[in-house]
Amino acid sequence: MLGCKNVTGFKLYFLLHHLIFNVCFFLDLSGKMFTFPEATNTAHVRITTSRQELSAVTVCLRFLTDLRRGYSIFSLATPSSANDLLIFKLENGVTEFIIRNKLAEFVGQEYGLNVWHSICTTWDSASGLGQVWFDGNPSSRKLISSGTNIKGSILIVLGQEQDSHGGAFDTNQCFVGMMSDVHMWDYTLSPCEIQNYMSDLSFTPGNVLNWKALDFQIKGRVLTEDKQKAGL
């Protein structure tokens, strides 16, 4: 009987270790959040998609942090471009939105620490225009990149910024805090749908990434916890 207990304990230890450090899921994450509890250059969430080309895109998610430095919110890379789509928050609250390695800065959006924020970004290759919605308020529309699509083996990372396809992470750019409700569409979402997302009302789930059916892999110390709803 003692031997059986030891085997059971070993299996439990192995399972917990696997859950913390190298986990693949395809789950409904409704009511859940990812918690990134410490600054590292390793811990992150990888999200996979079968899409190999995007001519337009909308990304929406919610996050809470007390970071005063810059950090990555959403990083999409292909083998030919580490910054095919990057949403990066600067220390002064400015949002950098990068498409195909071309940058636009969005300013004047009210930002606070230890507060849940909702952000949506839209971009269309035909017009080249990008926009950032923050806590229900739209930015001005700005030219970022036009004429070429995001194309290749798409790898999406939460918690780190990719300086190469799937790697070259920097601790000083990592995200520390909580993140939830990640969705991505292969078209620009209408203002009405974005407002529904922002207000946590009924909206069409992402057809590229869907928080209710997410294919992801945890690397390092990232926790999946019940979402703390205050402020959402």
C-alpha positions, 0 to 999 in steps of 0.5 A: 500500500505504501508503494501505491501511495508513493506512485500516486504522489509521484504522478501528482507531482508530475502532473502539477509540474507539467501544469505549471511549466509546459501545458497545452490546452484547448479550453473554454476560458469563460470566467478565467484569467491568466496571471503573470506573477513575476518579471521573467524572460521566459514565462508566457502563453503561446496561442496557435492558429491555423490562419496563415494570412491576415488582410485585416484584423481586430484584437481585443483583450482586458488587462490589469497591471501595476507596471510603470515601465513599458510592456507588451500586451499582445505579440504576433510574429511570423518567421519574416517579421518579429513585429507583424502585429504588436500592442505595446504600452509605454511607461507614459500610457501611450499605446504603440500599435505596430503592423508589419514593423511599422509603428503608430503611437496613440496618445491621450487615452486615460490609463490607471494602475491596478485597474482593469482596462479593455483594449481593442485594436483594428487594422485593414491592409487595403486602407492601411489604417489602424485604430485603438479603442481603450475602455470604450473610447476610440482613438483617431485613425492613423495610417500604419501599413498598407498594401501587404498582408500579415503572412506566414506561420503565425505565432502569438505570445502573451506576456512577452514581446517576440524579438524573433519568431517565438523567442528573444524575450526581454525581462524589461518588456514582459507583462506582469499582471492579469489578462483575460477575454482575448479575442481576435478576428480576421476583419475590422470589428464594427464600432457597435461590436467593439462597444458590446465587447467593452461593456461585456455584453453579447458580441460575436466571438473571435474567429481567429482566437476565441477565449471560449475555445482557446488553443494555447500552451503555457510556458513557465510560471503563468497561472490560470485563475478565476477572473476577478471581476471588479472593474470589468 
